[in-house]
Amino acid sequence: MDPVECAIDLGSSDSEHDTSVRKETEKVENQNKMEVWEEGEDSEEKEDLSRLKENLFYTLSEIKSSGSFMTKQLLSSGVNPGLHVPSVGVIRLPISTENAKAMIESSRMSPYGKGTETLVNETVRKSWQLDANQFSLQNPLWEKQVDIFKNQAITGLGLTTAKPEEVKVELYKLLIYEEGAFFLPHQDSEKADGMFATLVISLPSKHEGGEVIASHKGESLRFQTASNSEYGFSWAAWYADVMHEVKPVRSGYRIVLVYNLIHRPSAALIKYRGDQIGSLNKLFAAWTVAIENSKHRLQSWDAEVKDNCPAALVYLLDHQYSIAELSVARLKGVDRHRFVQLQEACLKNGCEIYLANIEKQVMGGVQDDDDYYGGYYGRGRRLNDNDFHTLEDVYEDSLTLLHVVDTQGAVAGKNLSFSETMIIQDDAFKGDPDDEDFEGFTGNEGAHATHFYLHTGLLIVPKAVSFLFEIERLKQDQGDVKHIMQQCERMLMEQSDEATAKKALAHVCSILAGLEYHADEEPRERFIDLILTKSLEFADFELFGRALLLNTYFSSSHIAFVAKAIADHGLNSIRSALDSKLKGEDNYGRDTRDLRLLYRITREYQSVCTQRSIAPSPDVVEWQNVTFLRAVSNSSQRGSESDGQKLAKDLNEMPILGSLGKIEAWLLSHVENTTFTASLILSTNELLGNNLDKNAVGRMIKSLLPRVIQSFKLEHDPGLTFRVTYKPNRYGFSNDWEMPQGTNRTSPKLVIELIRVANSTNTDTQGMMNVLLKYANNVRGSAADTAFHELLFPVAITVCELIAQTSRHPTADEKDFIVELLNSYVNGYVKKARPPPADWKTKTTIRCTCSDCWSLRRFIDDHELKTQDFALAEKRRKHLEQQLDRSYFTSVTIKEGTPYKLRVEKTNAMLVSNYNAWLKRVHAAKSVLNQLSEKGPLKDIIGEGNYHTIFQHTNLQAPEDNSVNSGTATNARPTVQSTVPQKRSWLS
């Protein structure tokens, strides 16, 4: 059987006979395709798929249209339309100045469309209009004249395959451009179903200027109506998506009738053989053969088969189409010709072709600008549609197929992401964007904008990798999971020889990888079981390993397959895949570190050995021990508390993985990471009464605890904030500290628990107390606030509580720690500030509530900052300066960069900041010291002299007539809480 027969046909549900016929047909077609390619191309061209996109681009560029994006004609004479305006009467030709002015009196200013809005803005568009129901064209011969113009426009636009009787003209409005009137560059909106172009007829009315300039794909065409405007007619037609503008009228009145050209074809696109079909067929043949030969390793539809040779292609059309116009029958000009030849090449080479609307979003930082809706803090669009901000710092871009339809017009996908490498054209999104969202500066955050580039294109997907397109749809919940699974199963069952079956299995691996988060677990598990079964049958352990890595979770059946593979073929056959899984490395970047998996595999393997009455292989036993200790070592090197807790839980749930004695011996030689080791032994003790050996746990604690305390290291980042959470218990609620995720620091909870355990086991805490004492003496600067209130005082409160509970005397180390803590806190943290002038409150109070003033208020409250720069637009800088009292602040504008910065410096305000901060510290300190006194015999612990020295310290004596200013309380701390669990009995 030919290897290419294993391609998945996602769109079919054949009977057995149809399947056989289809497979034979595909085999013959692909063999013919292979022969054409091999005979028609030399070896160098055959292998150089890196130039595929380049060759396709030049080949398609050779396909031309007979027409242009705009067509026009000047006429010396024409049929008088019989223009009649009810309030004016019959308008004679040429139109006089008096009649033009009278028509304006009956008209309204012309609006323009901005997204879903219709606006009037004379800086964008200045003209007058009459709607079609506000005037009439009474000459019956005029319709025939317009019909002639329509047919000439169809030819000029290159719409040669359209039947003239199917193209309709619909009168839209009459426009009057007086002197100074104009319209900035814009695109016409589609006002009716099937509208594809605009026809404009200029009536005799003498004027100068008013030229229409149309631009498309870097080419510009000009339609001048002035040269024969006094007595002659002129007309022009252009496709609706063409960008065009009306230049200002310099004199006179330019008066035009505007028609919509509408095409609703009754038949499908006429097929014909084009000049480039042979070249396209050769290129597609080489491409699809390469995909057939490598599809088993492709895991996404934007993957590359070879360098610069993607698995799917996108060709951008010359014109843009709305969703309503996105159909084969409504393609314009050269787009129609290129589609026909591409479709024929696709049919010959087993590819599907789709139409798609495409959007590229580019986000980045820009200069500030007040010229947009919404004011300083809103989000909006610029008033000038064609003056976009320049992105100076691009930080994100994305490409999306917004709407995809097949050749019959059925929706095939929405909002599908894809890679720019799939696009045939280079630099497809250069030039100005089609749209923009802009957000100005808010506070100190820079302004940024999103540019939108819009295109319509053809999506080409070879049938050999259509399942990858299906996967992209499934990721957007647009596909049928059960259908694709059924196709996978059918494909696997159809394979008869080993080589073809292996390729089919590899395909299913790719499919399951793409469906990772979208398939039901039951069919997914069934398919993985099937791959494992077949790969063991073929002894294909590379494929077996790929299947193992498909799931983060191993089902019981997967574990059974692994154990059987080890028993039948030895550990080395699949050790690489297992090691990747257990090291936390798989093919998709997922974290899979899990000792439970090791336990389940070895337990199942031992069960297989028991059933077969054979001894476990020494290789497996050695691998188990090495893997286990490597996991312990990895956890220790990471050194976080959570790693210690997880390892303890794993030990409890996997009692046969190795004894606690083994891990105890390992930890004794690696006790330097005291955070991890302390977390491990404390968590292990909490799991008493489950699967752990109580005696072994007791021995481990007795052995390790003194070593941990003696060599204790406080891995604590004072700048790190701990979250306080409140957890329910049988008595109400208790508070707990949580470490921020991803940190390896020592939490207050661990320190407190370690002290508690040491107290219960009569273990000397000298080592810990010395470390805490040194830490208290060395805390400085901004770190002091967190260190004192979130770590040191909770520890001190715990010590006082334990002394009170046991009615024992404090140790010298405990006393020294608390005394040094209090001295360092009062002298080094609370300190004392010099009072500011008497009017400080009124001079530094900021009453405005805007975000800029909120930032200014924070700056005033921050006693560590003397100056701060505020990057703001001019109006906002002036607003901020108005809030500043010059006797307390100075300011200067730094004219560097964009926007300029207002640099504010505190003079007397610095005294205010320091004084205010001191008042807050005094308030917090008194609360904390009172708590400490309430938790235990503090006076007895530190001595009466030390007690009075601390509590009566001048640094804590704030004037009674001063209160804390109502700013941001950056230094105030919540009440320190400590809940010490009830004493438990410890193993002796």
SULJO-V80724 format. One line per field, one symbol per residue. phi: phi as a letter, one per 20 degrees, with the letter a starting at -180 (. if undefined). psi: psi as a letter, one per 20 degrees, with the letter a starting at -180 (. if undefined). burial: b if it has 9 or more other ideal C-beta (glycine too) atoms within 8 Angstrom, else e. A space follows every 10 residues. Layout:
phi=???
psi=???
burial=???
//
This chain:
phi=.fgffefedf edbfffffff ffffffffff fffffgffee cfffffeeff dgffffffff ffeddfdcfb cbbdcfbaff fmfcdgedof efdffeffff fffffeecff ebecmeeccd bfedbcadbd ffedbbdeff ffffffffgf fffgffenef eefgfeeddc fdaddcdegn fabfgadfee ebfnfcbddd deegafacnm fdddcblndc cddddffcff cddbbbcbff effbbdfgfe amceccedce ecccfecfff ebeefeffff ffffffffff fgfcffdfdb fdfdfbgmcf fcccdeffde cfgfefbffd fdlfgffffg ffffffffdm ceccdbeccd dcdaecffae ebfomfdeda dffefddefe febfcabbcc efbccefenf fdrblefbef fffffelfde nffebbdccf fcmeeffbbd edddbdbddd cfffcfffff fffffdlddd ffffffffff fffffddfff ffffffgfgf ffffegdcdf ffffffffgf fffffffele effgffffef dfedffffff fffffffecn fffcffffff feenccfcme ecfaffffff ffffffffff felcegfgff ffffffffff ffffffffme ffffffffff ffecfefpff ffffffffec ffefffffff ffffffegnd effffffgff fffegfffff dgceecefee eeeedddfbf dpccebddfg fnddeeeggf ffffffffff dlefdggfff fffffffdfb mfffgfffed cffgffffff fffffeldef fgffffffff ffffffeedf lbdffegfef fffdedefdf ffffffffff fefedecbed ebfgffffff ffeeefeccc bbeeecmcff deedcedfff ffgfffffgf ffgfffffff ffffeafgff fdnfffffff fdfffdeegf edcffedfef dfdfffdbde gffdfdfe
psi=pphiijqpni jrmqrgghgg ggggghgggh ggggggghhi qrhghhimii jggghgghgh hiorqiarip qrqpphrrpp ilpppgihap oqqqprgghg hhhhhirqpp rqpncjqoqp oiigporqqp rhjjrqoioh ihghghhggg hhhgghiklh ipphiipqpo pgrpqooapi qrprprqpqo iqpipirppp ppqooprqbk qpopppljqq qpopihhkhg irrqqqqqqh jpprqoqpph qapopqppqp pponqirrpp qqprhjhggh ggghggghgh ggijhiipiq ijqpgrpknr iqqppprhqq prhhjnqghj qqchhgghgg hhhghghhkl qqpqqppqpp ppqrqrqqpi mrqibhjrpa qqhohjnqqp ohnpiqqqpp ogppqaiijq piqqlpqrqi iipgqqlhkr aqrhrqpppa pocjpqqrqp pppprprppo oqhhkhhhhh ghhhhjkiao ghghhhhggg ghhiphqggh hghgghghgg ghghjgjiqq hghghghggg gggghhhikn ighghghhjh phpprhhggg gggggghhiq hhhjhggghg giikpaijkq ojpohhgggh ghghghgggg hjlqqqphgg gggggggghh ggggghhhjr ghgggggggg hhimijiqrh hghghghhil ihnhgggghg hghghhjqid iqoghhgggg ghghghgggh kppnmpohip ppppqopqai idqqqqpppq pjqkrpqhgg gghgggghgh jkppjggghg ghghghhjpr bihggggghi fghhgggggg ghgghikrqq rhhggggggh ggghgghhgg bqqpqrrhjh ghijpohqjr hghghgghgh hoiiphqqpo oqrghhghgg hiippiiiqq qqpompaprr poopppehhh hggggghggh hgggghgghh ghhhiamghh giqhghghgg hjqhijnqph jpqpqmaomi iqqrppqpop rqprpqp.
burial=eebbbbbbbb eeeeeeeebe ebbeebbebb bebbebbeee beeeebeebe ebbebbbebb eebebebbbb bbbbbeeeee bbbbbeebee beebbeeebb ebbbebbebb ebeeeeeebe eeebbbbbbb eeebbebbbe ebeebbbebb bbbbbbbbbe ebeeebbbbb bebbbbbbee bbbbebbeeb eeebbbbbbb bbbbbebebb bbbbbbeeee bebebbebbe ebbbbbbbbb ebbbbbbebe ebbbbbbbbb bbbebeeebe eeebebbeeb bbbbbbbbbb bbebbeebee bbbbbeebbb bbbbbbbbbb beeebbbbeb bbbbbbbbbb bbbbbbebbb bbbbbbbbbb bbbbbbbbbb ebeeebebee bbbbbeebbe beeeeeeebb bbbbbbeeee eebbebebee ebbbeeebee eebeebbbeb beeeeebbbb bbbbbbbbbb bbbbbbbbbb bbbbebeebe bebbbebbbe bbeebeeeeb bbbbbbbbbb bbbbbbeebe eebbbebbbb bbbbbbebeb bebbbbbbbb beebbeebbb bbbbbbbebe bebbbebbbb bbeeebeeee ebbebbbbbb bbbbbbbbbe eeeeebbebb bebbbebbbb bbbbbbebbb bebbbbbbbb bbbbbebeeb ebbbebbbeb bebbbbbbbb bbbbbebbee ebebebbbbb bbbbbbbbbe bbbbebebeb ebebeeeeee eeebbbbbbb eebebbbbeb bbbbbbbbbb bebebbbbbb bbbebbeebe eebbbbbbbb bbbbbbbbbb bbbbeeeeeb bebbbbbbbb bbbbbbbbbb bebeeeeeeb eebbebeeee ebbbbbbbbb bbbebeeebb bbbeebbebb bebbeeebbe bebbeeeebb bbbbbbbbbb bbbbbbbbbb bbbbbbbbbe bbeebbebbe bbbeebbeeb eebebbebee eeebbebeeb bebeebebeb eeeeebbe
//
